[in-house]
Amino acid sequence: MTQPSPLPDLRAEDFDFALPEALIAQSPARPRDAARMLVAAPGGTQDAGVSDLPGWLRPGDVMVVNDTRVIPARLRARRGEARVEIMLNRAETGGIWHALVRGAKKLRPGDILSIEGAPELAPRVVERQEGGAALIDFGPDQGLLAAALEKAGEIPLPPYIARPGGPRPEDREDYQPIFARQPGAVAAPTASLHFTPALLEALAARGVGQVSLTLHVGAGTFLPIRADNPREHRLHSEWGEISPGAAAAINAARAKGGRIVAIGTTALRLLESAVDEKGIVHPFRGLTDIFLLPGHRFHSADVLLTNFHLPKSSLFMLVSAFSGTARMREAYAHAIAAGYRFYSYGDASLLFREDPAP
C-alpha cells in the first residue's frame, strides 16, 4: 500500500515578502475587467488582462463562482459610555451572530448594546470568546436586522483600503461582486469583482459554463498567520452550500473533459471541502474551516482566478499550495517589479494547478 508523502515543514516567515505601499489598490479598475491579469502557468509567467480570460479557457470548461452577497456588517455601538465596534462574522441560530468586536474586553454576558443609527435594535451579549470574538443576540426578526444594517451598517472594507472618513458611497457597488445573490458575507470574494456583463458574454460565447455555490466569507479569512508554524493556525468557520444541481453540473463538466475553474479562493475552499479523492464533488451544506497549505493534494479545481494576497496570510499559503511555492514566489516577484496592484481592489492572477488532475 502506498504511504502518503510526509507534509513539508512550514514556517510563516517563508511566506513573507516586501510590498511597496504604493501597490496597494485603493479603488478598482474601471471598467472592472480592465484590470491586469498575471498568468502563472507551468511554462512561466505572462502578462495579460482580465478581459483576455476567455482566451485562456477552453470550450467545455466551467467556472465555479461564489454568489454570496456582502452585507453592511460593521456597526458602531455603545455599552453605557463605552464604545465598541462590531463586525458581524457569521449567523448562528435564533438571531445570534458570531461577531468580532473591537473593544470586546468592555463587554460582559447579559449586556444590552445600543447601536448608533439604529435605536430599534437592542442586541444582547450572550458570550465573550477568545480573540476578540463574541456571540450577540439580535433577536429573531432578521428582517429588522437587515433593514437596520442597510441604514446604520458600513460596508466592511479591509483595513488596507484607506477610508479615514468611512466607506465612500461608491464602495457599496465597487465591493459587491456581479454574482452576488445570497446575503451573508462580511468580506467580498474579490476575484469576482473583476467581472462585467461584457466579459460574461465573451466567456459564454467561448463555450465556458458557469455554476454557482455559496460561501459566506467571514472576517477572519484575510488575517495574517501569527503562529510560527502555520499548521497551528485555525480559521474561523464559514457557512457554505453546494446544491445537488451545482455538484452534478461540476461533475458532468469534468466527466466530459472540461476543466474546473474556481473563481476565487473562497470557491476553491468550498470545493475542496466537498470533493472526494476521485475528484467527485458532493452536495454540501454547513460550516467549513478548511485550511489549504502546501502539501495538500487538490482534487477539485484545475485553474484558479484570484487576486494578489497579503504576506504571511492563509490565502498566500493557499495559492502556494495550489500552484507551487516556487512558482508563486516567482509570480509575486514579477508582479511587484511590474507594478501590479494588490489586494481586494487590485489586479488578478490566473493560476494553474501544479499537480495533475485526479
N, C-alpha and C positions, 0 to 999 in steps of 0.2 A: 504494500500500500504506500502511495506517495505521501511523504511527510510535507506539511506546509512549510514554506520558507520562513525563517525567523524574521520578525519585524525589525526594521532598521532602528538603530539608536537615533533619537531625535533630541535636539536642543532648540529652544525657542530662538536663541540668538542666530542660529543657522538660517532663519527666515527673516532676518532683519536686512534693511537696505536704507540708504540715504535718499530722501526725495526732496528736491527743492520745493519750497513752499509755493513758488510761482506756478507749479504744475498742478496744484490742487484746484480743480474746476469750481467756480463759484456760480456758474449758470450753465444751462445746457446749450448744445449746438442748436442752431435754428436754420432750417428745419431739423428735426431730431435725427433724421437719417443722414445729415451732413457730417456727423461725427466721423473721425478717423477709425480705422479698424486694423489692428496688427494681427496678421495671420501667423500663428506659430504651429507649423506643420513639421513632420519628421525631417523634411529636407532643409529646414531652416525657417527664418522669419521673412515676412514680406509685408510691405506697407500697402494698405488698401483703405477703402472707405466702407462704412456700414451699407451704403447704397449698392455696394458690389456684392453683398451677401448672396443674392440668387446665383451668381456665377460660381460661387464656391460650394454650392449644394447641388444635389443631383435629383432628377425626377424620381419620385418614389420615396425620397427622404421625408421624415415627418418631424416638424418642430413641436416640442412639448413646452407649453407656456404656462406661467403661473397667473391665474386670473384673480388673485387676491386684490382687494382694494384698500388703499391706505386710508385710515381714519384720522381725524384731528385728535390725536391721542394724548397730547401734552396739556395738562391742566394745572393751574395755579390755585393753591388752596391755603386755608388758614386753620390752625388749631388754636383757638383763642387768639393771642397776639403773635404766635409763632407762624412763620410762613414756610410752606413746603411746596415742592413741585412734583407732580405725579405724572409718570409716564405709564399709561396703560400698556400692559405687555401681552396678556392672554386671558381670554374669557374662560372662567371656570363654570360652575353650575349655579343656578338660582340667583343670578345677578352679581355674583362675586367675581372680581377680577384680580389676577396676579398683576402687580404693578411694581415698577422700580421708582423709588421715592428719593428725591434729593432732600436731605434733612430728615431721613427716616428715624433717626435716634430721638427725635422730638415726639414720636408717636407712641401711643400705648393702646393695647386692645380695648375696645369699647369707645375710643374717642370718636366724636362726631365732627366731621370736617365741613367747612363752608367753602364752596367753590366760587372763585371770583368770576363774575359774569353769568353765573347760573345759580341763583339763590334757591331755585326749586329743588336742587339736589342737596341731599344731606347724607353723604356716604359715611359708613361706619367702619372703623378699622377692626378687622377680625383677628389678624395675627401679624406680627412683625417677624420677618425671616432674615437669614443671613444675607450679606452682600447688598444691603440697602433695599431689599425687597419687602413687600407686604401684601397681604390679602385684604382687599377692601370691598365692602358690600355696598353696591349702588342701588340695591332694590331690584325687584323682579321685573319692573317696567323698562325693558330695554329700548322701547320707543322713546321714552322720556330721556333716557341717557343719550341716545343717538341725536335727538334734537338739541340737547344741551351741548354736546360735543361740537355740533355744527356752529353753535352760537358762541361758545366760550373756549373751545379747544383750539390748539395750534397744530398745524402740520408738523410732525416731529422730524425736522431736518437734522441730519447728523451734525455733530459739533464742529466739524472741519468746514462746513459751509457757513461763512461768516454772515450773520444777520444780527448785528447789535440791537436793532430795534424790533426783533422778532421776524418771522417769515414775511415775505412780501406777498401781495395778493396773487401775483403770477405763480408763486411756488405751489399753490393749490392745484394748478393744472400741470406745471412742469414736473412735479414729483409724483404724478399719477400715471401709471402705465396705460397704454391704449387697450390692453387686455383686461383692465380692472372690472370685475363684476361682483365679487363676494367680499363685503366689508369685513375687516378684521385685522389687517396688517398695521403695524406701527413703524415699519420701515419699508421702503419700496423695493421690489425685486428689480434692481437698477438696470439689468441688461435689457429689460422690456421697455425702458424709457427711450430707446433708440428707434422704435418702430413708428411708421407713419402709414396712412391708408395706401399711399403710392407704393411703398415698399412691400406691403402685404399683397397688393395686386400683382406686383412683379414676381413675388415668391409663388403665388398661386399659378401664375402663367408658366412658371418654370416646372410646375408639377410637384411642388413641395407641399405636403399636407400640414395640418395644424391640429393639435389635440391640447385640451386644457386640463390642468389639475389645479388644486388649491393648496397652498401652504401659507398660512398667516404668519408673515415674517415678524419675529419678535425683536425686542430692543437689544438683546444680548448677542445677536448674530455677528455684529461688526466689532465687538470688543476685542482688544488685543489679548494675547495669551500672557498671563502674568506668572504662571508656573515655569520653572526652568525646564521641566520635562513636559512637553505638550500633552502627553498621554494622561497627565494628572488633571488636565483642564476638563471641565464639564460645561456643555452648552445648556442654555435654558431650553426646556421642551417647547415645541411649537406644534400647533394643530394643523393637520393636513388631511386631504382626501383625494384619492384617485377612484373615480367611479368605475363600475364594471365596464361601461361602454368605452371609457378612455383607455382602460387597460387592454381591452380587446383590440382597439384601433392601433395601439402601440405595438402589440404583439403581431398583428396582421401585417403591419408595415415591415417589421423585422423579418417575418417569415417570407416575404416577397423580395428580400434583399435590400430593402431600404435602410438607411442609417437613422438612428435616433439622435436628434439634435436638441439638446437641453438648452433652453433659453434662460440662462441664469443659474447660479449655484443653488438657488432655492429649489428650482425644478429638479436639478440633479440630486440634491439631498433627498427629496421625497421619492424619486425614482429608485435610488439605492436602498431606501427603507422598505420598498415593496417588491424588489426583484429577487428571484432565486438564482442559484448558481448556474442554471441553464439559460439564464437571460430572459426568463418569462416574468413579466410584470403582473402582479396580482392586485386586485382591488384593495384599497387601504382607506381606513378612516380612524383617526386617533392622533396620539401625540408621538412625536419623534424627537430625539436628541442626538441623532446620528452625527458623529464627528469623523470626517473623512481625512485621514492622514496618509503620508507616504507609507507604502506597504499595503494599503488597501487595494484589493483587486476589484475593479469596476465590472459590473455585469449588465448595466442598463444602457446609458448613452454612449455614443461613438464620437460625438462632436459637442463642444460646449461654447456658447457665446456668453461672454461675461465682461464686466468692466475690470479696471485695474484696482487692486486691493491694497489695504494698509499693510505696512510691515508688521511681521510677527502676529498677524491675525489668523483666525481659523480659516478664513477664505483664501488667503495666500497659500496656506498649507494645503487646502483642498485642490487648488489648481496645480500645485506642485505634485500632488498625488495623481492627478488626472493625466497630466502631460509630461511629467518627469521634472525632478528638481533642477537638473542641469539646464533643461530647455527653458524653464521658467526664469531662471537667473539670467540666461542669455536674452530672453524676450524682454524682461523688465529693464535690463541694462540698455537695450536698444531703444525701448520706449522712452526712457528718461533722456537719453542722448538726443533722440529725435523730437523731443518736446511734446510727447503725447500728454493729454490732460487726464488726470487721475480721479478716481473715486466716483461718487454717485452721479454727478453731473458730467463726468468725463467721457473719454473715448472708450472703445470696445476692443476686445481681443477675441479672436476665433481660434479655439484650441482643439487639437485632435488627440485622441486617446493614445497613450504610449503603448499599452499592452494590447494584444489582439482581441477582437471580439470573441465571445464565447461561441 
